[in-house]
Amino acid sequence: MPRRELFIKDTHRGLWYEDGALVRVIDAGRYIIPRPWNLGVWRRPRVEVTLVDVRERELTIKGQEILTSDKVAIRVSIVVQFRVTDPRAAIHNVERFEERLYSDVQLAARRSLASMTLEEILTNRNRLSEDILRDVKESAGGYGVAILRADVKDLVFPGNLQEIMNRVLASERKSQAELIDARTRAEIARMEAGAEADRAKITAEGSAHAHRLKAEAEAGSERLRVEAEIAALGQRAEAADAYRAHPALLRLREIEALVELARNANARIYIGFDRRLGADGTETET
């Protein structure tokens, strides 16, 4: 009998069976599968090869209706990306590994979503992916499948809930806008208060500087006045010493004063004379 040829691509692996027993896992390449025969004592086993796709694939879990922890019924669709890493385990450990993976992911998603509120589901979809990966990774590895990622594809809410959510979202956006506006006004008020405080500080510093300059000027003026008075007293003392040393100078000063007074028509000069007794006993003026 002619032999059969088998070609395995890089996208697949093969399980080589002889008389129903798995002998080995074969990689991509060309293989010769001999025809079985039986000659009494001598016989050739029957060879079968089962191909397993090892490419990355997607599995979609559609329309799962789940009740959240806050009692809201939602429909969710999940996309799972996976690949077979152990062809032997994928075929031998479970009957159909894709159906088993579907069931495991479905149950993990239900457990995760049932522990979350609707708000958490809307704001943190990554948690669902993390929960599924954590719950299913080990069990899927037991039948030769590696989960690469799991994401929420669609979320469907009841009609009235959708309207409520739209109103809630609109209210949240309005609240956020009001909060931003209030923060802006508060920041402007703070800046204005700071500017006013700076102006008051500058004004106070200017006033203090002006008072300081005025005080310094007054002190300087007083110092000059005192110095002038001291100088004048010194000059007078020097003049008094000169007059004592030279009485004629004092007489000359008196004459100059009389001359000045004589220039004034309204001035009156009174001259007194000493009265003395003469040798004959009569008074004489000198």
C-alpha positions as CSV (number, residue, x, y, z in Angstrom):
1,M,0.0,0.0,0.0
2,P,1.2,3.5,-0.7
3,R,2.3,5.8,2.2
4,R,0.5,8.9,3.1
5,E,2.2,12.3,3.4
6,L,1.2,14.9,6.0
7,F,2.2,18.6,5.9
8,I,1.9,20.7,9.1
9,K,2.1,24.5,8.9
10,D,3.7,26.8,11.4
11,T,0.2,27.8,12.7
12,H,-0.5,24.3,13.9
13,R,0.9,21.4,16.0
14,G,0.2,17.7,15.6
15,L,-0.6,15.0,18.1
16,W,0.8,11.7,16.8
17,Y,-1.2,8.6,17.9
18,E,-0.3,5.0,17.3
19,D,-3.2,2.6,17.9
20,G,-5.0,5.3,19.9
21,A,-2.0,6.1,22.2
22,L,-0.4,9.5,22.1
23,V,3.2,9.0,21.2
24,R,4.5,12.6,20.6
25,V,3.7,16.1,19.7
26,I,5.0,17.1,16.2
27,D,5.9,20.5,15.0
28,A,5.5,22.1,11.5
29,G,7.0,20.0,8.7
30,R,6.5,17.0,6.3
31,Y,5.7,13.6,7.7
32,I,5.1,10.1,6.3
33,I,2.2,8.2,7.8
34,P,2.6,4.5,7.0
35,R,-0.3,2.3,6.1
36,P,-1.2,-0.3,8.8
37,W,-0.7,-4.0,8.0
38,N,-0.9,-7.2,9.9
39,L,1.1,-10.4,9.1
40,G,0.3,-12.6,12.0
41,V,3.2,-12.0,14.4
42,W,4.3,-8.8,12.7
43,R,2.0,-5.9,12.5
44,R,2.3,-2.1,12.0
45,P,0.3,0.1,14.3
46,R,-2.5,2.4,13.0
47,V,-1.2,6.0,12.9
48,E,-3.5,9.0,13.4
49,V,-2.5,12.7,13.7
50,T,-4.8,15.4,15.2
51,L,-4.0,19.0,14.4
52,V,-4.3,21.8,16.9
53,D,-4.3,25.5,16.0
54,V,-1.8,27.4,18.1
55,R,-2.5,30.9,16.7
56,E,-3.9,33.8,18.8
57,R,-7.7,33.8,18.6
58,E,-10.7,35.7,20.0
59,L,-13.6,34.4,21.9
60,T,-16.7,36.6,22.3
61,I,-19.1,36.0,25.2
62,K,-22.2,37.8,24.1
63,G,-25.2,39.2,25.9
64,Q,-24.7,38.1,29.4
65,E,-27.4,39.6,31.6
66,I,-25.9,40.2,35.1
67,L,-27.2,41.8,38.2
68,T,-24.7,44.2,39.8
69,S,-24.2,44.6,43.5
70,D,-26.5,47.6,43.6
71,K,-29.3,45.5,41.9
72,V,-29.1,46.9,38.4
73,A,-29.5,44.4,35.5
74,I,-27.1,45.0,32.6
75,R,-26.2,43.1,29.5
76,V,-22.5,42.7,28.9
77,S,-20.4,41.3,26.0
78,I,-16.8,40.3,26.6
79,V,-14.0,39.7,24.2
80,V,-11.2,37.2,25.3
81,Q,-7.9,36.8,23.4
82,F,-6.2,33.5,23.9
83,R,-3.9,30.9,22.4
84,V,-3.1,27.2,22.9
85,T,0.3,26.8,24.5
86,D,0.1,23.0,25.3
87,P,-1.7,21.1,22.5
88,R,-1.5,17.8,24.5
89,A,-3.4,19.3,27.5
90,A,-5.9,21.2,25.3
91,I,-7.0,17.9,23.7
92,H,-6.6,15.5,26.6
93,N,-7.5,17.4,29.8
94,V,-10.9,18.7,28.6
95,E,-13.4,17.5,26.0
96,R,-13.6,20.8,24.1
97,F,-11.2,23.5,25.3
98,E,-13.0,26.4,23.6
99,E,-16.3,25.6,25.2
100,R,-14.5,25.2,28.6
101,L,-12.8,28.5,28.2
102,Y,-16.2,30.1,27.3
103,S,-17.7,28.8,30.4
104,D,-14.8,29.7,32.7
105,V,-14.7,33.3,31.4
106,Q,-18.5,33.6,31.6
107,L,-18.5,32.6,35.3
108,A,-15.6,34.8,36.2
109,A,-17.2,37.8,34.5
110,R,-20.4,37.1,36.4
111,R,-18.6,36.9,39.7
112,S,-16.7,40.1,39.0
113,L,-19.6,42.2,37.8
114,A,-21.9,40.9,40.6
115,S,-19.4,42.3,43.1
116,M,-19.3,45.8,41.5
117,T,-21.7,48.7,41.5
118,L,-22.9,50.2,38.2
119,E,-20.7,53.3,38.8
120,E,-17.6,51.1,39.3
121,I,-18.4,49.2,36.1
122,L,-18.7,52.4,34.1
123,T,-15.6,54.1,35.6
124,N,-13.3,51.1,36.0
125,R,-13.6,48.5,33.2
126,N,-10.0,47.5,33.7
127,R,-11.0,45.8,36.9
128,L,-13.2,43.3,35.0
129,S,-10.3,42.4,32.8
130,E,-8.0,42.0,35.8
131,D,-10.6,39.8,37.7
132,I,-11.1,37.5,34.7
133,L,-7.4,37.1,34.1
134,R,-6.8,36.4,37.8
135,D,-9.7,33.9,38.1
136,V,-9.3,32.0,34.8
137,K,-5.5,32.2,34.2
138,E,-4.7,29.2,36.4
139,S,-7.6,27.0,35.4
140,A,-7.1,27.7,31.7
141,G,-3.4,26.9,32.0
142,G,-4.5,23.5,33.3
143,Y,-5.9,22.6,29.9
144,G,-3.1,24.3,27.9
145,V,-4.7,27.7,27.1
146,A,-3.1,31.1,27.9
147,I,-5.4,34.1,28.2
148,L,-3.8,37.2,26.8
149,R,-6.5,39.8,27.6
150,A,-10.2,40.1,28.4
151,D,-12.1,43.3,27.8
152,V,-15.7,44.6,28.0
153,K,-16.9,45.0,24.4
154,D,-20.5,46.3,25.0
155,L,-22.6,47.4,28.0
156,V,-26.4,47.6,27.5
157,F,-28.7,49.1,30.1
158,P,-32.5,49.2,30.5
159,G,-34.1,52.1,28.7
160,N,-35.2,54.0,31.8
161,L,-31.8,53.5,33.3
162,Q,-30.1,55.0,30.3
163,E,-32.2,58.1,30.7
164,I,-31.3,58.3,34.4
165,M,-27.6,57.8,33.6
166,N,-27.7,60.6,31.0
167,R,-29.3,63.0,33.6
168,V,-26.7,61.9,36.2
169,L,-23.9,62.5,33.7
170,A,-25.3,65.9,32.8
171,S,-25.6,66.8,36.5
172,E,-22.0,65.7,37.1
173,R,-20.7,67.8,34.2
174,K,-22.7,70.8,35.6
175,S,-21.3,70.2,39.1
176,Q,-17.8,70.0,37.7
177,A,-18.2,73.2,35.8
178,E,-19.6,75.0,38.9
179,L,-16.7,73.6,40.9
180,I,-14.2,74.9,38.4
181,D,-15.9,78.3,38.4
182,A,-15.9,78.5,42.2
183,R,-12.2,77.5,42.3
184,T,-11.5,80.1,39.7
185,R,-13.3,82.8,41.7
186,A,-11.6,81.8,44.9
187,E,-8.2,81.9,43.2
188,I,-9.0,85.4,41.7
189,A,-10.1,86.6,45.2
190,R,-6.9,85.2,46.7
191,M,-4.8,86.9,44.1
192,E,-6.6,90.2,44.7
193,A,-6.2,89.9,48.4
194,G,-2.5,89.2,48.0
195,A,-2.2,92.2,45.7
196,E,-4.0,94.4,48.2
197,A,-1.8,93.2,51.0
198,D,1.3,93.9,48.9
199,R,0.0,97.4,48.1
200,A,-0.7,98.0,51.8
201,K,2.8,96.7,52.7
202,I,4.4,99.0,50.1
203,T,2.3,102.0,51.3
204,A,3.3,101.3,54.9
205,E,6.9,100.9,54.0
206,G,6.8,104.1,52.0
207,S,5.1,106.0,54.8
208,A,7.7,104.7,57.3
209,H,10.5,105.6,55.0
210,A,9.0,109.2,54.6
211,H,8.7,109.5,58.4
212,R,12.2,108.3,58.8
213,L,13.5,110.8,56.2
214,K,11.5,113.6,57.9
215,A,12.9,112.7,61.3
216,E,16.4,112.6,59.9
217,A,15.9,115.9,58.2
218,E,14.6,117.5,61.4
219,A,17.4,116.0,63.4
220,G,19.9,117.3,60.9
221,S,18.3,120.8,61.0
222,E,18.4,120.8,64.8
223,R,22.0,119.7,64.8
224,L,22.9,122.5,62.4
225,R,21.0,125.1,64.5
226,V,22.8,124.0,67.6
227,E,26.1,124.0,65.8
228,A,25.3,127.5,64.5
229,E,24.4,128.7,68.0
230,I,27.6,127.2,69.5
231,A,29.6,128.9,66.7
232,A,27.8,132.2,67.4
233,L,28.5,131.8,71.2
234,G,32.1,131.1,70.3
235,Q,32.3,134.2,68.2
236,R,30.7,136.3,71.0
237,A,33.2,134.9,73.5
238,E,36.1,135.8,71.2
239,A,34.6,139.3,70.8
240,A,34.3,139.7,74.6
241,D,37.9,138.6,75.0
242,A,38.9,141.2,72.4
243,Y,36.9,143.9,74.1
244,R,38.4,143.2,77.4
245,A,41.9,143.2,75.9
246,H,41.2,146.4,73.9
247,P,38.6,148.7,75.5
248,A,38.9,151.1,72.6
249,L,37.3,148.5,70.4
250,L,34.3,148.5,72.6
251,R,34.1,152.3,72.4
252,L,34.4,152.1,68.6
253,R,31.5,149.6,68.6
254,E,29.4,152.1,70.7
255,I,30.1,154.9,68.2
256,E,29.0,152.7,65.3
257,A,25.8,151.9,67.1
258,L,25.1,155.6,67.7
259,V,25.8,156.3,64.0
260,E,23.2,153.7,63.0
261,L,20.6,155.1,65.4
262,A,21.2,158.6,64.1
263,R,20.1,157.6,60.7
264,N,16.6,156.9,62.1
265,A,14.6,160.2,62.5
266,N,12.4,158.8,65.1
267,A,15.2,157.5,67.3
268,R,16.0,159.4,70.5
269,I,19.4,159.3,72.1
270,Y,19.7,160.1,75.8
271,I,23.2,161.0,77.0
272,G,23.9,161.1,80.7
273,F,26.7,163.1,82.3
274,D,28.3,162.4,85.7
275,R,27.8,165.2,88.3
276,R,30.9,166.0,90.4
277,L,31.7,168.7,93.0
278,G,34.3,171.3,92.1
279,A,37.0,172.7,94.3
280,D,34.7,175.5,95.3
281,G,32.0,173.2,96.3
282,T,29.8,173.7,93.2
283,E,28.4,170.8,91.0
284,T,29.9,170.3,87.5
285,E,28.9,168.0,84.7
286,T,31.5,165.9,83.0
